[in-house]
Amino acid sequence: MAQDAFEINYVAELARIELTAEEKSRLGSQLGDILKYVDQLKEVNVEGVAPTAHSIPMVNVTRPDQVGETLPHEEALRNAPRSANGLFRVPKIVE
């Protein structure tokens, strides 16, 4: 139980949340169950399984790049709050 209390206090501190004694007891128990499940997953044989970011194949849904007409320079600058010498002027953010 002391280990569970340490873990829940540590996790609560990392999350910057305050927990009541009742919440610590309930969440500590749940955290213990989660950690037991993770230990079970460590026992699974993954030999020969390629690491992947997704469990199902992902397909890029964007369209391919195509060259097209460009926006005229004057039209691109038309709604700019400030411009100078054909460029957008923006506030300086780095001192």
Backbone torsions as a table, in degrees:
resi	resn	phi	psi	omega
1	MET	NA	-36.1	179.9
2	ALA	-62.2	-38.7	178.5
3	GLN	-64.4	-43.1	178.4
4	ASP	-62.1	-40.9	-179.9
5	ALA	-64.5	-40.4	178.0
6	PHE	-62.5	-46.3	-177.6
7	GLU	-63.1	-44.1	-177.9
8	ILE	-69.1	-36.6	176.8
9	ASN	-66.0	-40.7	179.5
10	TYR	-64.4	-45.7	179.8
11	VAL	-65.1	-41.1	178.7
12	ALA	-63.1	-38.7	178.6
13	GLU	-65.8	-42.9	177.8
14	LEU	-61.2	-38.0	-178.7
15	ALA	-81.9	-6.5	180.0
16	ARG	58.9	45.7	177.6
17	ILE	-124.6	149.2	174.8
18	GLU	-99.2	135.7	-179.8
19	LEU	-121.9	142.7	173.5
20	THR	-76.3	168.3	178.8
21	ALA	-60.4	-38.6	178.7
22	GLU	-64.7	-44.0	179.2
23	GLU	-64.3	-40.5	178.5
24	LYS	-61.7	-41.7	179.8
25	SER	-64.3	-48.3	-177.3
26	ARG	-67.0	-48.3	-177.3
27	LEU	-70.8	-31.8	176.4
28	GLY	-63.0	-40.3	177.3
29	SER	-64.6	-43.3	179.7
30	GLN	-65.5	-40.2	178.0
31	LEU	-63.0	-39.9	176.9
32	GLY	-60.7	-42.3	178.2
33	ASP	-62.8	-41.0	179.4
34	ILE	-63.7	-44.5	-179.3
35	LEU	-65.3	-34.8	175.9
36	LYS	-64.3	-40.6	179.3
37	TYR	-65.3	-41.3	178.0
38	VAL	-61.7	-39.3	176.6
39	ASP	-61.5	-36.6	176.3
40	GLN	-63.9	-40.7	-179.2
41	LEU	-65.4	-28.9	179.1
42	LYS	-65.6	-21.9	-178.0
43	GLU	-84.5	-9.3	-178.4
44	VAL	-71.0	133.9	178.2
45	ASN	-78.4	115.2	179.6
46	VAL	-113.7	20.6	178.8
47	GLU	-60.7	126.8	178.0
48	GLY	83.9	1.3	178.1
49	VAL	-94.4	121.1	-178.4
50	ALA	-71.4	137.3	177.0
51	PRO	-67.2	137.0	-179.8
52	THR	-136.7	157.4	176.8
53	ALA	-87.0	-22.9	-178.2
54	HIS	-131.2	147.1	-179.7
55	SER	-79.4	-18.0	177.4
56	ILE	-121.8	152.7	179.9
57	PRO	-61.2	134.4	179.0
58	MET	-106.5	140.6	179.8
59	VAL	-119.7	136.3	178.6
60	ASN	-69.2	123.9	-175.3
61	VAL	-97.4	5.3	178.8
62	THR	-84.2	156.7	179.6
63	ARG	-80.1	156.5	176.5
64	PRO	-68.9	151.8	177.2
65	ASP	-65.7	138.3	177.1
66	GLN	-135.5	136.4	177.5
67	VAL	-75.1	133.1	179.4
68	GLY	-143.7	-169.9	179.0
69	GLU	-68.1	142.2	177.6
70	THR	-96.6	159.4	178.1
71	LEU	-75.1	131.5	177.4
72	PRO	-58.4	144.1	-175.8
73	HIS	-54.3	-47.0	-178.4
74	GLU	-62.9	-38.9	180.0
75	GLU	-69.0	-35.4	178.4
76	ALA	-64.8	-36.1	-178.8
77	LEU	-87.5	-6.2	-173.3
78	ARG	-57.8	-42.7	-177.9
79	ASN	-96.7	7.7	179.7
80	ALA	-68.3	133.1	177.5
81	PRO	-59.7	-38.2	178.0
82	ARG	-144.8	142.4	175.4
83	SER	-146.0	157.6	177.9
84	ALA	-155.0	134.6	178.0
85	ASN	54.1	36.3	177.2
86	GLY	77.2	16.4	-179.0
87	LEU	-124.9	156.7	173.0
88	PHE	-73.0	135.8	173.9
89	ARG	-101.4	129.8	179.7
90	VAL	-127.5	156.6	179.0
91	PRO	-65.9	146.0	177.5
92	LYS	-72.9	129.1	-178.2
93	ILE	-113.7	-11.7	179.3
94	VAL	-112.9	127.8	179.8
95	GLU	-83.6	NA	NA
